[in-house]
Amino acid sequence: MGRRLFTLVVIVVIAVVLVGVIGYAAFYILAGSGEASQGIEEVVSTLDAPDGLLYEIDPERSTARFEIAEVLRGADIIVEGTTNDVGGQISVNFDAPEESQVGEIVINARTLRTDNEDRNRALRTVILQSADDAYEFITFTPTELTVDSQSNESIVVGTVLELSVEGNLHVVEATRRVT
């Protein structure tokens, strides 16, 4: 009986180790490379704004970021993820600021990076699922633009234009109204 029990324990341990190795390998492989499938400029829709000056978000000088609280090895930490793979357009009407428009803002979730490659893989596979082409992009679709009442007259170059943009943030299968 002792030998059978020992053999059974060895088989169970080997099975658990194999499942762990196969699971980690699948997790590693399914996460993909983290490379964008296409350039952000190919995904961004063009804003139709005949009365404004059209500006494009410059990925070289722009960053999309998130912060999340996490417990890692018993310690509370704040994790930051960033990407410069962000695009969109803004049309500014200098004579009538309230007629300015913000187009859809697109962020490539596949290119978000944190300080930990295992966390990046988890983002691409189980959290944001961006390894799947259907969920590669996060979008913010503006629904309302509010210009600060002091800025409503006209815009003068060199002055600050304060505005608030409300819209729908779409991540994976969830859409939330945000400002």
ChimeraX attribute file (.defattr): number of C-alpha atoms within 10 A of each C-alpha:
attribute: neighborCount
match mode: 1-to-1
recipient: residues
	/A:1	6
	/A:2	7
	/A:3	8
	/A:4	9
	/A:5	10
	/A:6	11
	/A:7	12
	/A:8	12
	/A:9	12
	/A:10	12
	/A:11	12
	/A:12	12
	/A:13	12
	/A:14	12
	/A:15	12
	/A:16	12
	/A:17	12
	/A:18	12
	/A:19	12
	/A:20	12
	/A:21	12
	/A:22	12
	/A:23	12
	/A:24	12
	/A:25	12
	/A:26	11
	/A:27	17
	/A:28	15
	/A:29	12
	/A:30	17
	/A:31	22
	/A:32	15
	/A:33	13
	/A:34	19
	/A:35	11
	/A:36	17
	/A:37	12
	/A:38	9
	/A:39	12
	/A:40	18
	/A:41	17
	/A:42	8
	/A:43	15
	/A:44	19
	/A:45	14
	/A:46	14
	/A:47	17
	/A:48	12
	/A:49	18
	/A:50	9
	/A:51	15
	/A:52	18
	/A:53	13
	/A:54	18
	/A:55	13
	/A:56	15
	/A:57	16
	/A:58	15
	/A:59	17
	/A:60	9
	/A:61	8
	/A:62	13
	/A:63	15
	/A:64	17
	/A:65	14
	/A:66	12
	/A:67	11
	/A:68	9
	/A:69	10
	/A:70	12
	/A:71	10
	/A:72	9
	/A:73	7
	/A:74	7
	/A:75	8
	/A:76	10
	/A:77	12
	/A:78	11
	/A:79	15
	/A:80	14
	/A:81	19
	/A:82	16
	/A:83	19
	/A:84	19
	/A:85	23
	/A:86	26
	/A:87	26
	/A:88	24
	/A:89	22
	/A:90	20
	/A:91	21
	/A:92	20
	/A:93	19
	/A:94	18
	/A:95	15
	/A:96	15
	/A:97	23
	/A:98	19
	/A:99	17
	/A:100	20
	/A:101	24
	/A:102	20
	/A:103	21
	/A:104	21
	/A:105	21
	/A:106	25
	/A:107	26
	/A:108	26
	/A:109	28
	/A:110	30
	/A:111	25
	/A:112	23
	/A:113	21
	/A:114	18
	/A:115	11
	/A:116	10
	/A:117	10
	/A:118	13
	/A:119	15
	/A:120	20
	/A:121	25
	/A:122	18
	/A:123	23
	/A:124	27
	/A:125	20
	/A:126	13
	/A:127	12
	/A:128	22
	/A:129	21
	/A:130	28
	/A:131	25
	/A:132	16
	/A:133	11
	/A:134	10
	/A:135	18
	/A:136	21
	/A:137	24
	/A:138	18
	/A:139	21
	/A:140	21
	/A:141	18
	/A:142	19
	/A:143	16
	/A:144	13
	/A:145	18
	/A:146	15
	/A:147	17
	/A:148	13
	/A:149	11
	/A:150	9
	/A:151	17
	/A:152	17
	/A:153	12
	/A:154	14
	/A:155	16
	/A:156	11
	/A:157	8
	/A:158	6
	/A:159	8
	/A:160	9
	/A:161	15
	/A:162	12
	/A:163	13
	/A:164	10
	/A:165	15
	/A:166	15
	/A:167	17
	/A:168	17
	/A:169	19
	/A:170	17
	/A:171	19
	/A:172	17
	/A:173	8
	/A:174	8
	/A:175	13
	/A:176	11
	/A:177	13
	/A:178	13
	/A:179	13
